């Protein structure tokens, strides 16, 4: 299971994926191989 703070969104294709696969850190989008992405920040006010 992953948390929201471990997710990235690719700026090229919009794919959302985790930062890690096991112990391997993912450095490019698995869908389009792009390397420009945003990290998803957790806004606790939106959750409550």
Secondary structure by P-SEA (a helix, b strand, c coil): ccccccbbbbcccbbbbbcccccccccccccccccccccccccccccc
